[in-house]
Amino acid sequence: MHGMSGLFESLLADLNRQAKWDHIGLWVVVRALRTRGGFNPDELKIVALNFVRLMLSAGFVAGLSRGNTFEPWTKHDPNEVVERIDKEWTALGHAPNIGDIVWFYSPRLLKETFPAS
């Protein structure tokens, strides 16, 4: 897993650009890491969870996107969010796909999209 910090920095920069206009599904993170890093399924989960922790530390907010609403998860601590994602991923039985488990909003987009949040 050499070069992980470069991979994470590059992907976080890309997602920050995307997050200016769109929310990010966990599946986007997983697909990007699979494509860029060539990880096997076991490595992919570990790497993705570590990357999600970085996203949360960078200010992304985790929650559920339902139509025109976003429901932030009540726990915001990165470790608690990653633990929840890990459990739901295990229960899912495969890598997350579109709409599975969690979505992430940048604080700016969340405020612009849902001013009352």
N, C-alpha and C positions, 0 to 999 in steps of 0.2 A: 504494500500500500504506500509505496514511495511517492512523493509528490502530492500527498493528500492536501496539504495546506494550499498549494497552488490551485488544485481542483476546486476546493471549497471557496477560495477567494473569487475565482472566475465565475463559478456558478452563483454565488451570492450577489455579485455585481449584476449578472444577467437577470436574476430574479428581482432585484431592486428596481431595475429598469422596467421590467414587466409589471411590477406591483404599482407603478405610477398610474396604470389604467385598468388593471385587472387583478382579481384575487387569484391565488395560486393553490391548486389542489396538490395533495400529497403525491398523487400519481405523476404530476409534472416533475417533482423532485426525483422520484424513483426512476422515471424514464431518462431524465438528464444524467443521473449518476450511472445508470446502466450503460447508456450510450458513451459517455465520456470516460468511464473508468473500467468498463468491461468486467464488473464484479460478478461472481457467482451468486446464486440466490441468498445463501447464508451471509456472505460478505455484504451484499447489497443492503440487507436489513440493518446490519450493524452500522454501516457507513451512513445510510439514510437517517437513522435515528440520531447519530452524532451531528449530521448536517442540520437536522431540524432543531437540535439544541442551539446551534449557532444562529439559525434564523430567529429563533425566539429571543436570544440574547441581543440580537441586532434590532429588536423591536417589533417583529411580526407578531400578530395576534392569531391564535388558533381558535377555530370554532366550526360551526356547521352553517353552510350556505343553503338556504331553502327558498328557491324562487327569488323574490325581491327582499328577502330578509337575511340577516346574518346573526347567528346566535353565538357570541363568544363563549368559550368554555369558562366555567366559573373558576377553575384553577389556572393561574397564569405562570406559576413557577416552572421554568423550563424542564426541570427534572420530573415534575409531576405530569406535565403534558407529554413528555417523551415516554414515561411509564404507561400512560393511558394509550398512546399510539401503539406501543409495543404489544400490549395486551389485545387491542382490537385487531392488529395485524395478525397476531397468532390465531385469534378466533376466526379471522377471515380465511386463513389457510393458503393464501397466495399473495403475491405482491399487489399492492393497491392499484386499482384501475380508476377510471373517471368516476368521480363522486364518492369514492370509498374513504371512510374514516374521518378526514379533516380537511379543512381549507384554511389558508392563511391570508390575512390582509395586512398591508402596511398600515401603520397608525394613520397616516395622511389620507389614504384611500378610504379607510373605514370612516373617518370623520366626514369626508366629502360625500360618501355614498349614503351613510346613515348618520346624519347630524345628531340625532338623539341618543346614539350609542355611547 
